[in-house]
Amino acid sequence: MDERQRALAAAHRAATGFFEGLDERAVWPRAGLDEMLAAFGGPMPDEGTDAEQVVTDLATRADPGLVAIPGGRFFGFVIGGTLPAALGADWLVSAWDQNSGSSTMTTAVVAMERTAGAWVCDLMGLPPAASVGFVTGAQMSNYVCLAAAQNSVLRGAGWDMARRGLRGAPPVRFIVGADRHGAVDRALRFAGVGTDEIIVVAADDEGRMLPGALADALTDGGADAPTVVCLQAGEVHSGAFDPFADLIPLARRHGAWVHVDGAFGLWAAATPGLRGLTAGVGEADSWSTDAHKTLNVPYDCGMAIVRDPADSTAMFHAGGDYLIHTSLDPWDVTPELSRRGRGVPAFAALRQLGRTGVAELVDRLHANARRLEAGLRQISGITLVNDVVYTQVMFRLDTDQATRGLGAAILADGTAALTGAQWRGRAVLRCSMSSWATTPDDIDRTVAAIARLTAAGDPPA
């Protein structure tokens, strides 16, 4: 074997060993950052090292600092595991080394991405002609959609932002829910919008935007003001969905662009049992989602979906007379020119699952959340905080100190990983069901660990 083949063989051995030990591995890393810096740091060596040895040594040193995200008991964030076909496809993406911005040059990759995008729109009930830009994640997909939205509503008000910029432009109203994800505010900041410019609309106890509050916000700003309304499919703590069928017609009556942050929640549309949560969502103008969450592909695979591709290209059309342009190149609908073929693993995952398999996956994630909810209700001292309508479960103990202490104890125990948060001014622990690898046994082991740690007394904060 040549050096490349030996390096790949070493990576395969290390990956296989990692997978074989997942079930018994502590889910949270056993080594902190200082220990990992000691393992990898030091002065840069003068001489190089054989590629196979580099890969073997890298895997050995990294092991104590790895999180068991691909296993069945990582519930800390909305991060899926990686489906087998998506993992294999991702390795091929690295081996093929295709710069995937051009529909003329990297035809195989662009064809798979375009097909994956069409399949996702079909699964979610979104317009089949929409542009689908593959970006790093939900953060960037929110940015792409909101930047396109800002450009479009300004153009509708007679302002050419591409030529004249934002200085002196008519003010745009950005209306968001009180329980939006922080990625929305950050995306707006990227687009030149400060927090003082954002109009915040009240939400109910589960985090759903209130239609009456939106109606008031739309009326207060004047009927002709360029407006973008940001809705949410899947609140990151409670899992709640905004009532799209009520909210989108309200926004439409005021000529607003409607964007939906559906990083993990839009996938509910793929199954009949949960599709009602997304009723009316297809009437929006743009949607953000993320395949590394519910679809379980590797990082990085966000999708920025825009109803009218002309709105995407008006904002992001690439310059450069040396570039080859066709009707809709990937580099014309996102900020990037050079990037890997990140849509290939999404194509592979969808091909592995099929329509029925995607629905079964989403239903299984929801069933895992309900099983966890049922188990937690049997533990004395634990209070469930949210209505478990999708994949998120929140709970707490009697006091904030005890809740935070239990969270720290769970991570130290290593059976499962979940994270703390604040909800309505109180400390909570939140669990996200996102992985295809999670089994009923994983849920039961997690519940047993939480019961054991809770019974041990008030853990230290």
ZANU-615456 format. One record per residue: residue in one letter; z negated, x negated, y negated of N, C-alpha, C in turn. Coordinates in pm, whole numbers, padded with zeros to 5 digits, always signed. Layout:
BEGIN
AZXYZXYZXY...
This chain:
BEGIN
M+00000-00084+00120+00000+00000+00000+00000-00087-00125D+00069-00040-00230+00063-00111-00357-00064-00073-00431E-00086-00134-00546-00213-00114-00617-00234+00032-00657R-00128+00099-00694-00140+00240-00731-00185+00324-00612Q-00126+00301-00497-00163+00378-00379-00308+00351-00336R-00351+00226-00346-00489+00194-00310-00587+00260-00406A-00554+00263-00534-00642+00329-00631-00652+00479-00603L-00539+00541-00570-00541+00684-00539-00619+00711-00411A-00605+00624-00313-00680+00641-00188-00830+00629-00214A-00869+00537-00300-01011+00523-00334-01062+00648-00405A-00981+00702-00496-01019+00825-00566-01034+00941-00467H-00944+00949-00370-00952+01055-00270-01080+01043-00188R-01114+00921-00145-01237+00902-00068-01360+00942-00149A-01362+00902-00276-01477+00933-00360-01487+01083-00385A-01375+01148-00409-01376+01292-00434-01421+01369-00310T-01370+01328-00196-01409+01394-00071-01558+01380-00046G-01611+01260-00069-01754+01240-00052-01836+01325-00148F-01789+01339-00271-01858+01422-00369-01862+01567-00323F-01750+01619-00276-01746+01757-00229-01836+01777-00107E-01838+01681-00017-01917+01696+00106-02066+01705+00076G-02109+01644-00035-02251+01647-00067-02292+01752-00167L-02199+01838-00209-02228+01933-00316-02341+02029-00282D-02345+02078-00159-02439+02184-00127-02584+02138-00139E-02610+02010-00112-02746+01959-00119-02772+01878-00245R-02673+01856-00327-02691+01779-00450-02772+01860-00551A-02862+01792-00622-02927+01857-00736-02819+01898-00835V-02825+02022-00882-02717+02073-00966-02716+02003-01101W-02833+01981-01161-02842+01912-01289-02843+01762-01263P-02788+01679-01351-02784+01535-01323-02924+01475-01308R-02933+01373-01224-03061+01306-01200-03081+01185-01289A-02981+01147-01365-02991+01033-01455-02954+01076-01596G-03029+01026-01694-03002+01058-01833-02897+00967-01892L-02865+00991-02019-02760+00915-02084-02793+00767-02094D-02918+00734-02123-02954+00592-02133-02929+00519-02001E-02962+00585-01890-02937+00522-01760-02787+00507-01733M-02710+00604-01774-02566+00594-01753-02504+00488-01844L-02556+00475-01966-02507+00369-02053-02541+00232-01994A-02657+00222-01933-02692+00095-01868-02600+00067-01750A-02559+00173-01679-02472+00154-01562-02331+00113-01602F-02282+00166-01715-02143+00142-01753-02128+00045-01871G-02236+00020-01943-02226-00055-02067-02221-00205-02049G-02253-00275-02155-02245-00421-02155-02118-00468-02222P-02106-00598-02240-01986-00652-02306-01861-00630-02222M-01748-00617-02288-01624-00601-02215-01592-00728-02138P-01558-00716-02009-01531-00837-01930-01406-00909-01978D-01408-01041-01963-01291-01121-02001-01177-01102-01904E-01210-01090-01776-01109-01079-01672-01102-00937-01618G-00983-00897-01574-00965-00765-01516-01016-00757-01373T-01011-00637-01316-01059-00611-01180-00953-00532-01105D-00944-00554-00977-00851-00481-00892-00869-00330-00909A-00761-00255-00919-00768-00112-00949-00849-00035-00846E-00833-00066-00717-00909+00004-00614-01059-00018-00633Q-01097-00141-00666-01239-00171-00687-01292-00100-00810V-01210-00091-00916-01252-00020-01037-01285+00124-01004V-01198+00191-00928-01220+00332-00896-01343+00349-00808T-01357+00265-00705-01472+00274-00616-01602+00251-00691D-01604+00148-00776-01723+00115-00852-01756+00224-00952L-01654+00277-01018-01673+00385-01114-01742+00504-01049A-01693+00546-00932-01749+00662-00863-01893+00637-00820T-01921+00518-00773-02057+00486-00727-02155+00488-00844R-02118+00426-00953-02208+00421-01068-02227+00559-01131A-02124+00641-01131-02131+00772-01197-02217+00872-01122D-02233+00855-00993-02290+00959-00908-02420+01020-00961P-02520+00943-01003-02646+01006-01048-02631+01088-01176G-02526+01065-01252-02507+01135-01377-02409+01250-01371L-02368+01289-01251-02271+01397-01236-02340+01532-01219V-02286+01634-01284-02335+01771-01271-02258+01838-01157A-02326+01917-01078-02261+01982-00964-02190+02109-01007I-02105+02097-01107-02030+02213-01156-01938+02272-01049P-01874+02192-00963-01786+02253-00863-01859+02326-00751G-01992+02314-00744-02068+02382-00640-02093+02527-00674G-02178+02590-00596-02198+02734-00609-02316+02776-00693R-02392+02681-00749-02515+02722-00819-02522+02664-00961F-02408+02641-01022-02407+02604-01164-02381+02730-01244F-02483+02776-01316-02473+02897-01397-02504+02870-01543G-02504+02743-01584-02553+02708-01715-02464+02750-01830F-02334+02739-01813-02238+02781-01914-02126+02856-01843V-02035+02913-01921-01922+02984-01860-01818+02879-01821I-01843+02816-01707-01756+02710-01658-01731+02736-01510G-01608+02763-01475-01576+02787-01335-01567+02657-01257G-01566+02669-01126-01533+02555-01041-01382+02534-01045T-01330+02462-00948-01186+02439-00945-01131+02485-00811L-01040+02580-00814-00975+02626-00692-00896+02512-00627P-00886+02512-00494-00817+02401-00426-00675+02376-00475A-00596+02481-00490-00458+02461-00535-00453+02406-00676A-00545+02451-00762-00549+02401-00899-00588+02255-00903L-00681+02215-00816-00722+02075-00810-00606+01986-00765G-00538+02026-00658-00424+01948-00612-00314+01939-00715A-00288+02051-00784-00185+02051-00888-00224+01960-01004D-00353+01958-01037-00398+01873-01147-00378+01725-01114W-00400+01687-00990-00373+01549-00950-00224+01517-00966L-00140+01613-00930+00004+01591-00946+00043+01579-01094V-00021+01657-01179+00008+01648-01322-00016+01506-01372S-00127+01445-01328-00155+01307-01370-00054+01210-01311A-00015+01233-01186+00082+01144-01123+00221+01157-01185W+00261+01279-01217+00394+01300-01275+00404+01246-01418D+00293+01253-01494+00287+01194-01628+00396+01250-01720Q+00407+01384-01724+00508+01449-01806+00453+01483-01944N+00523+01445-02049+00488+01489-02184+00548+01628-02203S+00463+01729-02207+00508+01865-02179+00533+01951-02302G+00587+01891-02408+00616+01969-02527+00758+02021-02535S+00849+01961-02457+00991+01992-02472+01045+02075-02357S+01108+02188-02391+01172+02271-02288+01300+02207-02234T+01351+02109-02303+01472+02041-02260+01442+01921-02170M+01333+01849-02201+01303+01727-02127+01218+01755-02002T+01103+01817-02017+01013+01837-01902+01029+01979-01850T+01142+02004-01791+01180+02141-01756+01092+02201-01647A+01053+02122-01547+00973+02177-01438+00837+02223-01487V+00772+02139-01567+00640+02173-01617+00647+02294-01710V+00743+02296-01801+00755+02408-01894+00785+02537-01819A+00866+02530-01715+00895+02650-01637+00769+02705-01570M+00685+02617-01515+00561+02663-01454+00466+02721-01558E+00457+02656-01675+00369+02708-01779+00418+02843-01830R+00549+02855-01849+00602+02981-01900+00579+03093-01799T+00594+03062-01671+00569+03162-01567+00422+03199-01561A+00334+03098-01567+00190+03126-01566+00152+03213-01685G+00207+03185-01802+00178+03266-01919+00222+03410-01903A+00340+03428-01846+00391+03564-01823+00303+03638-01723W+00260+03568-01618+00173+03631-01518+00039+03671-01579V-00018+03585-01664-00145+03616-01728-00131+03739-01817C-00024+03745-01895-00002+03863-01980+00011+03989-01895D+00078+03978-01783+00093+04092-01693-00042+04136-01638L-00124+04040-01594-00256+04073-01539-00345+04140-01642M-00334+04100-01767-00425+04147-01870-00371+04264-01950G-00249+04308-01918-00190+04419-01992-00151+04383-02133L-00106+04259-02154-00066+04212-02286+00086+04213-02296P+00142+04207-02416+00288+04218-02433+00363+04109-02356P+00462+04146-02277+00533+04046-02196+00611+03944-02279A+00646+03977-02403+00723+03884-02486+00635+03794-02571A+00502+03802-02556+00412+03722-02638+00431+03573-02609S+00404+03491-02710+00402+03347-02687+00269+03308-02628V+00270+03213-02533+00148+03163-02471+00146+03012-02488G+00057+02965-02573+00043+02821-02596-00074+02767-02518F-00050+02662-02439-00156+02601-02360-00224+02491-02441V-00354+02510-02465-00431+02417-02547-00553+02371-02467T-00643+02297-02532-00754+02237-02458-00854+02338-02405G-00882+02443-02480-00981+02540-02436-00987+02658-02531A-01092+02739-02516-01104+02860-02598-01122+02826-02746Q-01190+02714-02775-01206+02676-02915-01070+02660-02983M-00982+02582-02923-00853+02559-02984-00762+02681-02976S-00778+02761-02872-00694+02881-02867-00734+02980-02976N-00864+02989-03007-00906+03071-03121-00848+03017-03251Y-00851+02885-03266-00795+02826-03387-00646+02858-03400V-00570+02837-03293-00426+02860-03299-00397+03005-03339C-00469+03099-03278-00444+03240-03308-00484+03275-03451L-00598+03225-03496-00645+03260-03630-00563+03191-03738A-00515+03071-03711-00426+03005-03807-00295+03081-03819A-00241+03126-03705-00119+03207-03708-00144+03339-03781A-00263+03396-03759-00297+03522-03826-00304+03505-03977Q-00372+03400-04021-00383+03375-04164-00246+03357-04228N-00163+03279-04164-00028+03256-04217+00051+03387-04224S+00037+03469-04121+00113+03593-04115+00069+03693-04222V-00062+03713-04238-00105+03813-04336-00079+03765-04479L-00082+03635-04501-00044+03585-04633+00104+03604-04659R+00185+03582-04557+00329+03604-04571+00356+03752-04602G+00279+03841-04538+00292+03983-04567+00253+04019-04709A+00167+03935-04768+00126+03957-04908+00217+03884-05006G+00326+03825-04954+00421+03758-05042+00391+03613-05070W+00305+03551-04989+00266+03412-05013+00316+03324-04899D+00396+03223-04932+00450+03131-04832+00354+03013-04817M+00263+03022-04719+00162+02919-04705+00222+02785-04662A+00327+02789-04580+00388+02665-04534+00442+02584-04652R+00487+02651-04755+00542+02582-04872+00438+02560-04981R+00352+02659-05002+00262+02655-05118+00118+02620-05083G+00085+02615-04953-00051+02583-04914-00147+02698-04941L-00278+02668-04936-00379+02770-04956-00430+02777-05100R-00412+02670-05178-00461+02670-05315-00387+02775-05397G-00464+02869-05450-00404+02975-05529-00357+03094-05447A-00373+03089-05316-00328+03199-05231-00416+03322-05250P-00363+03441-05224-00448+03561-05229-00562+03547-05128P-00682+03593-05162-00793+03583-05067-00768+03668-04944V-00799+03612-04828-00785+03683-04701-00925+03721-04652R-00940+03847-04613-01067+03891-04556-01067+03860-04407F-01169+03787-04361-01191+03763-04219-01316+03839-04179I-01298+03940-04095-01409+04028-04055-01444+03997-03910V-01572+03966-03886-01618+03925-03754-01742+04005-03716G-01775+04007-03589-01895+04073-03541-02018+03985-03553A-02133+04047-03562-02258+03972-03577-02284+03882-03457D-02234+03917-03340-02261+03839-03220-02137+03768-03168R-02049+03731-03259-01932+03652-03219-01977+03515-03168H-01889+03452-03092-01915+03315-03048-01897+03220-03166G-01975+03112-03166-01964+03013-03272-01827+02949-03282A-01748+02957-03174-01613+02900-03178-01526+02970-03281V-01555+03095-03311-01475+03167-03410-01499+03110-03549D-01625+03092-03586-01656+03033-03716-01597+02892-03728R-01607+02817-03620-01555+02680-03621-01403+02680-03634A-01338+02772-03564-01192+02783-03576-01151+02818-03718L-01225+02909-03780-01195+02945-03918-01217+02828-04011R-01320+02748-03984-01343+02629-04066-01225+02534-04057F-01169+02518-03936-01049+02435-03919-00934+02489-04005A-00932+02621-04022-00824+02685-04098-00854+02692-04248G-00963+02627-04291-00994+02623-04433-01078+02738-04484V-01144+02811-04392-01223+02927-04430-01371+02894-04415G-01448+02904-04523-01590+02876-04519-01672+02995-04475T-01797+02969-04435-01883+03077-04386-01910+03182-04494D-01913+03141-04620-01936+03238-04727-01821+03337-04743E-01707+03303-04688-01590+03390-04699-01581+03490-04585I-01665+03475-04483-01657+03560-04365-01738+03688-04387I-01681+03801-04351-01751+03930-04359-01806+03963-04221V-01938+03975-04210-02004+03997-04081-02037+04145-04065V-01995+04200-03950-02014+04342-03920-02124+04357-03815A-02210+04456-03833-02324+04477-03744-02279+04510-03601A-02366+04475-03505-02341+04501-03363-02460+04575-03305D-02441+04636-03187-02550+04707-03121-02638+04608-03043D-02732+04660-02966-02829+04575-02897-02765+04485-02792E-02645+04521-02745-02576+04439-02646-02475+04343-02708G-02457+04353-02840-02364+04263-02909-02228+04322-02935R-02210+04453-02918-02081+04518-02942-02069+04558-03088M-01954+04527-03148-01931+04565-03288-01937+04717-03303L-02002+04762-03410-02016+04906-03436-01896+04957-03515P-01826+05058-03463-01707+05110-03533-01736+05155-03676G-01849+05223-03698-01881+05268-03832-01899+05152-03929A-01959+05044-03880-01980+04926-03965-01846+04860-03998L-01754+04858-03901-01621+04803-03929-01548+04889-04031A-01557+05021-04016-01490+05111-04111-01541+05086-04253D-01672+05068-04267-01729+05041-04399-01676+04909-04456A-01671+04805-04371-01624+04673-04417-01479+04679-04460L-01398+04752-04386-01257+04763-04420-01236+04838-04550T-01316+04939-04575-01304+05020-04696-01354+04945-04818D-01463+04868-04801-01524+04799-04914-01432+04695-04977G-01343+04636-04899-01264+04525-04951-01135+04563-05019G-01103+04690-05022-00977+04730-05082-00867+04743-04979A-00785+04846-04995-00688+04880-04892-00577+04776-04877D-00547+04702-04982-00430+04615-04978-00462+04468-04951A-00587+04434-04936-00623+04293-04917-00576+04244-04780P-00514+04126-04773-00477+04070-04642-00603+04054-04557T-00599+04104-04434-00721+04113-04353-00695+04070-04209V-00791+03996-04154-00791+03960-04012-00925+04006-03954V-00920+04083-03847-01040+04131-03779-01052+04059-03644C-01167+04000-03619-01190+03927-03494-01282+04008-03403L-01232+04047-03287-01310+04121-03188-01341+04030-03069Q-01417+04084-02974-01467+04000-02865-01463+04071-02731A-01409+04003-02632-01411+04051-02493-01504+03961-02414G-01628+04004-02399-01725+03927-02325-01816+03846-02416E-01928+03906-02460-02026+03831-02540-02090+03727-02449V-02105+03604-02500-02139+03493-02412-02280+03502-02354H-02369+03581-02416-02503+03600-02361-02511+03726-02275S-02466+03838-02330-02483+03967-02263-02364+04007-02177G-02246+03948-02204-02125+03989-02135-02062+04116-02189A-02114+04170-02300-02066+04297-02353-01928+04283-02416F-01855+04396-02419-01719+04403-02473-01718+04496-02593D-01652+04451-02700-01633+04541-02814-01551+04663-02772P-01575+04780-02834-01498+04901-02800-01360+04897-02866F-01267+04831-02799-01135+04807-02859-01061+04935-02894A-01072+05036-02808-00999+05160-02831-01042+05229-02959D-01164+05203-03005-01213+05259-03131-01185+05166-03248L-01202+05035-03226-01196+04940-03336-01054+04904-03379I-00963+04886-03283-00829+04841-03320-00755+04945-03403P-00761+05075-03371-00694+05172-03459-00753+05172-03601L-00883+05149-03613-00944+05140-03747-00882+05026-03826A-00873+04911-03761-00814+04794-03828-00667+04819-03861R-00596+04882-03771-00453+04909-03791-00430+04996-03916R-00519+05092-03938-00501+05182-04053-00512+05106-04185H-00572+04989-04181-00583+04906-04301-00486+04788-04298G-00391+04792-04206-00290+04687-04200-00342+04552-04156A-00455+04548-04087-00517+04421-04049-00453+04363-03924W-00452+04231-03917-00422+04159-03793-00549+04163-03710V-00536+04193-03581-00652+04197-03491-00641+04084-03389H-00744+04001-03387-00754+03893-03289-00869+03922-03194V-00852+03891-03064-00956+03911-02965-00992+03778-02902D-01119+03739-02918-01172+03623-02848-01214+03669-02709G-01130+03636-02611-01156+03679-02473-01164+03562-02379A-01236+03459-02416-01240+03333-02342-01259+03355-02193F-01358+03436-02157-01377+03468-02015-01366+03616-01986G-01380+03699-02091-01384+03843-02069-01251+03910-02047L-01142+03854-02101-01012+03919-02083-00974+03934-01936W-01030+03846-01852-00996+03852-01710-01048+03979-01643A-01138+04053-01708-01183+04181-01653-01067+04278-01638A-00962+04261-01720-00847+04351-01713-00770+04335-01583A-00796+04227-01508-00720+04200-01387-00767+04278-01267T-00877+04351-01278-00928+04427-01164-00954+04572-01202P-00914+04668-01119-00934+04809-01152-01079+04845-01177G-01171+04780-01105-01312+04815-01119-01373+04782-01253L-01316+04685-01324-01372+04642-01453-01275+04660-01569R-01156+04709-01541-01052+04718-01643-01093+04806-01761G-01178+04902-01735-01223+04990-01843-01293+04917-01956L-01351+04800-01925-01417+04722-02029-01319+04674-02136T-01193+04661-02099-01092+04608-02191-00996+04716-02242A-01030+04841-02223-00939+04950-02263-00900+04935-02410G-00768+04935-02435-00715+04925-02569-00692+04785-02619V-00731+04684-02541-00723+04546-02591-00580+04500-02612G-00485+04558-02539-00346+04518-02551-00281+04555-02682E-00351+04633-02766-00296+04673-02895-00325+04572-03005A-00394+04464-02974-00424+04361-03074-00299+04278-03104D-00314+04180-03192-00203+04092-03230-00211+03955-03166S-00332+03912-03130-00347+03781-03066-00472+03783-02979W-00471+03693-02881-00579+03689-02784-00606+03543-02745S-00731+03510-02732-00770+03378-02685-00834+03392-02548T-00793+03305-02455-00861+03303-02325-00858+03161-02271D-00925+03141-02157-00945+03006-02107-00943+03008-01955A-00843+02942-01898-00828+02944-01753-00932+02860-01681H-00996+02762-01749-01095+02684-01678-01225+02761-01661K-01233+02878-01721-01349+02963-01701-01323+03054-01580T-01283+03175-01603-01277+03273-01495-01170+03242-01391L-01059+03182-01430-00954+03153-01331-00985+03030-01247N-01082+02949-01289-01126+02835-01208-01020+02728-01190V-00966+02680-01301-00880+02562-01299-00954+02448-01370P-00910+02323-01354-00980+02213-01420-00965+02220-01572Y-01056+02146-01640-01032+02124-01782-00898+02052-01796D-00816+02074-01894-00839+02164-02004-00725+02264-02004C-00753+02394-02022-00648+02494-02002-00676+02623-02078G-00692+02611-02211-00701+02731-02292-00564+02792-02315M-00561+02920-02347-00435+02989-02374-00445+03065-02505A-00355+03034-02597-00344+03106-02724-00225+03200-02713I-00252+03330-02712-00149+03431-02688-00126+03509-02817V-00002+03513-02863+00032+03578-02989+00144+03679-02964R+00121+03802-03008+00215+03911-02978+00359+03877-03018D+00378+03831-03141+00513+03799-03190+00529+03648-03193P+00612+03590-03107+00629+03445-03107+00669+03388-03243A+00736+03470-03326+00774+03422-03458+00653+03385-03543D+00540+03452-03520+00418+03418-03592+00363+03283-03548S+00381+03251-03422+00338+03119-03372+00425+03009-03431T+00555+03025-03422+00644+02919-03468+00641+02904-03620A+00614+03014-03693+00605+03003-03839+00492+02910-03880M+00387+02906-03798+00272+02821-03829+00285+02681-03770F+00340+02670-03649+00327+02545-03574+00458+02475-03541H+00569+02525-03591+00698+02461-03559+00692+02311-03588A+00732+02231-03491+00721+02086-03502+00833+02028-03588G+00800+01924-03665+00900+01851-03741+00951+01732-03661G+01040+01656-03719+01094+01538-03652+01237+01561-03609D+01333+01491-03674+01473+01516-03642+01513+01459-03506Y+01425+01377-03448+01455+01320-03316+01413+01414-03203L+01334+01518-03235+01288+01611-03132+01401+01708-03094I+01400+01746-02968+01499+01840-02918+01436+01980-02919H+01494+02072-02992+01437+02206-03004+01524+02308-02933T+01458+02402-02867+01526+02518-02809+01466+02642-02875S+01475+02756-02810+01429+02880-02871+01277+02887-02883L+01204+02832-02788+01058+02842-02791+00999+02725-02712D+00987+02610-02777+00930+02492-02712+00778+02495-02719P+00709+02442-02619+00563+02437-02625+00509+02372-02751W+00577+02268-02801+00523+02203-02919+00546+02283-03047D+00613+02397-03038+00633+02483-03154+00530+02595-03165V+00439+02607-03067+00342+02717-03070+00197+02669-03066T+00174+02538-03069+00040+02482-03074+00042+02360-03167P-00074+02304-03202-00075+02188-03293-00029+02058-03229E-00011+02052-03098+00012+01925-03030+00161+01896-03009L+00195+01769-03016+00326+01722-02968+00313+01664-02828S+00229+01563-02814+00212+01498-02684+00094+01559-02610R+00117+01602-02490+00009+01655-02407+00050+01657-02261R-00050+01666-02175-00023+01676-02031+00020+01819-01996G+00069+01837-01877+00114+01969-01832-00002+02055-01787R-00084+02096-01883-00210+02162-01848-00191+02302-01792G-00072+02359-01806-00050+02491-01749-00015+02488-01600V+00015+02369-01546+00053+02360-01404-00062+02403-01312P-00186+02356-01333-00294+02406-01248-00315+02557-01259A-00290+02615-01377-00302+02760-01390-00196+02829-01304F-00074+02776-01306+00030+02831-01220-00013+02823-01073A-00067+02707-01034-00107+02688-00894-00219+02784-00855A-00317+02804-00945-00427+02895-00914-00376+03038-00898L-00288+03080-00989-00234+03215-00979-00149+03233-00854R-00077+03127-00818+00005+03133-00695-00083+03137-00572Q-00194+03063-00573-00286+03066-00459-00350+03204-00442L-00391+03265-00554-00466+03390-00547-00378+03513-00535G-00267+03514-00611-00190+03636-00623-00266+03742-00701R-00201+03852-00729-00263+03958-00808-00392+04009-00741T-00386+04031-00611-00502+04082-00539-00616+03981-00541G-00583+03854-00524-00686+03752-00521-00756+03734-00654V-00681+03744-00765-00744+03735-00897-00843+03850-00913A-00802+03971-00876-00892+04086-00886-01016+04066-00799E-00997+04015-00679-01111+03992-00590-01205+03885-00646L-01149+03782-00708-01231+03678-00767-01318+03735-00880V-01257+03811-00970-01333+03867-01082-01439+03965-01032D-01402+04048-00932-01500+04141-00875-01616+04066-00810R-01586+03954-00746-01692+03876-00679-01787+03814-00782L-01733+03767-00893-01820+03713-00998-01914+03822-01050H-01860+03941-01069-01943+04053-01116-02048+04089-01010A-02007+04092-00883-02102+04124-00775-02214+04020-00768N-02180+03893-00792-02283+03790-00792-02383+03813-00905A-02333+03854-01022-02423+03883-01133-02516+03999-01099R-02462+04103-01037-02545+04217-01001-02647+04180-00892R-02608+04093-00799-02702+04049-00696-02816+03968-00758L-02781+03880-00853-02885+03803-00922-02977+03897-00999E-02919+03994-01068-03000+04091-01142-03099+04161-01049A-03050+04206-00933-03137+04277-00839-03250+04186-00790G-03218+04059-00762-03320+03967-00715-03425+03938-00821L-03381+03920-00945-03475+03891-01052-03568+04008-01079R-03520+04130-01059-03605+04247-01082-03723+04252-00985Q-03713+04180-00875-03821+04179-00775-03927+04073-00804I-03907+03991-00906-03999+03882-00936-04096+03927-01045S-04224+03926-01013-04326+03968-01108-04325+03879-01232G-04329+03942-01349-04335+03869-01474-04201+03849-01542I-04091+03877-01471-03958+03858-01529-03906+03990-01584T-03848+03982-01703-03786+04098-01766-03638+04073-01786L-03554+04164-01738-03409+04156-01764-03383+04200-01907V-03298+04128-01978-03278+04151-02121-03150+04229-02150N-03046+04211-02069-02917+04275-02099-02876+04372-01990D-02781+04458-02024-02715+04541-01924-02608+04455-01857V-02614+04441-01727-02522+04351-01657-02392+04426-01629V-02301+04421-01725-02174+04493-01713-02062+04403-01663Y-02083+04272-01669-01974+04180-01631-02032+04062-01554T-02035+03944-01609-02074+03825-01533-02196+03754-01590Q-02257+03808-01695-02369+03742-01762-02501+03812-01732V-02605+03731-01707-02739+03784-01680-02838+03709-01770M-02919+03785-01846-03023+03726-01931-03159+03778-01887F-03257+03688-01884-03393+03729-01851-03493+03642-01924R-03621+03683-01921-03725+03606-01986-03860+03637-01923L-03958+03553-01954-04097+03581-01920-04165+03644-02041D-04297+03660-02036-04366+03734-02140-04363+03665-02276T-04364+03532-02275-04368+03459-02401-04250+03363-02411D-04217+03324-02535-04111+03226-02554-04147+03093-02490Q-04274+03051-02502-04315+02923-02445-04298+02923-02293A-04341+03032-02229-04328+03039-02084-04181+03043-02042T-04100+03113-02119-03957+03122-02087-03891+02985-02095R-03918+02914-02203-03860+02780-02217-03912+02685-02109G-04040+02698-02077-04097+02614-01973-04033+02639-01838L-04008+02766-01807-03941+02798-01680-03801+02740-01678G-03732+02749-01791-03597+02691-01797-03597+02543-01767A-03692+02469-01827-03701+02325-01802-03736+02297-01656A-03824+02380-01599-03864+02360-01460-03748+02385-01364I-03664+02482-01395-03549+02511-01309-03453+02392-01306L-03425+02334-01423-03335+02219-01426-03395+02099-01354A-03526+02079-01371-03592+01968-01302-03593+01989-01151D-03607+02114-01109-03608+02146-00965-03475+02112-00900G-03364+02143-00967-03232+02104-00919-03162+02202-00828T-03229+02311-00790-03163+02408-00701-03044+02474-00771A-03061+02506-00897-02956+02572-00974-02965+02524-01119A-02859+02549-01194-02859+02516-01336-02832+02642-01416L-02921+02671-01509-02900+02776-01608-02959+02726-01738T-02925+02791-01847-02962+02735-01977-03036+02837-02062G-03114+02785-02157-03188+02869-02248-03105+02906-02370A-03148+03012-02437-03080+03059-02557-03177+03145-02636Q-03130+03197-02749-03205+03292-02830-03129+03423-02832W-03198+03534-02812-03136+03664-02822-03230+03758-02896R-03184+03807-03008-03261+03897-03093-03397+03836-03128G-03392+03706-03157-03512+03637-03203-03608+03595-03094R-03572+03613-02968-03661+03576-02858-03592+03475-02766A-03671+03389-02705-03618+03294-02608-03576+03368-02482V-03461+03331-02427-03412+03389-02302-03355+03278-02215L-03337+03309-02090-03261+03224-01999-03137+03301-01959R-03024+03232-01959-02898+03300-01934-02825+03237-01816C-02765+03321-01736-02690+03278-01619-02548+03331-01630S-02451+03245-01610-02310+03282-01615-02249+03269-01476M-02198+03379-01425-02132+03377-01294-01984+03349-01317S-01942+03228-01286-01805+03187-01320-01730+03120-01208S-01796+03085-01098-01733+02999-00998-01693+03073-00871W-01572+03042-00826-01524+03097-00700-01609+03048-00583A-01680+02935-00600-01756+02876-00490-01891+02941-00469T-01936+03026-00561-02069+03086-00548-02069+03192-00438T-02166+03182-00348-02180+03275-00236-02307+03357-00253P-02322+03465-00178-02450+03539-00181-02569+03449-00148D-02550+03353-00057-02658+03261-00024-02698+03177-00145D-02600+03136-00227-02633+03061-00348-02719+03145-00443I-02686+03273-00453-02767+03361-00538-02908+03374-00483D-02920+03392-00353-03052+03409-00292-03135+03281-00304R-03073+03166-00288-03146+03040-00306-03193+03024-00449T-03111+03066-00542-03149+03058-00684-03266+03150-00714V-03259+03274-00665-03368+03369-00688-03497+03317-00626A-03488+03261-00505-03608+03208-00439-03668+03093-00520A-03583+03007-00576-03634+02896-00658-03702+02948-00784I-03642+03047-00850-03702+03103-00970-03835+03169-00937A-03842+03242-00824-03967+03307-00783-04075+03203-00756R-04039+03096-00688-04135+02989-00657-04188+02924-00784L-04098+02893-00876-04140+02827-01000-04221+02920-01089T-04187+03048-01089-04262+03145-01168-04402+03163-01112A-04415+03171-00981-04544+03188-00915-04635+03067-00930A-04573+02950-00957-04651+02827-00972-04733+02827-01100G-04711+02923-01186-04787+02929-01310-04698+02906-01429D-04759+02902-01545-04688+02884-01670-04643+02739-01681P-04514+02711-01660-04469+02571-01663-04487+02513-01802P-04498+02382-01812-04511+02320-01944-04385+02342-02027A-04405+02365-02157-04290+02388-02245-04216+02258-02267
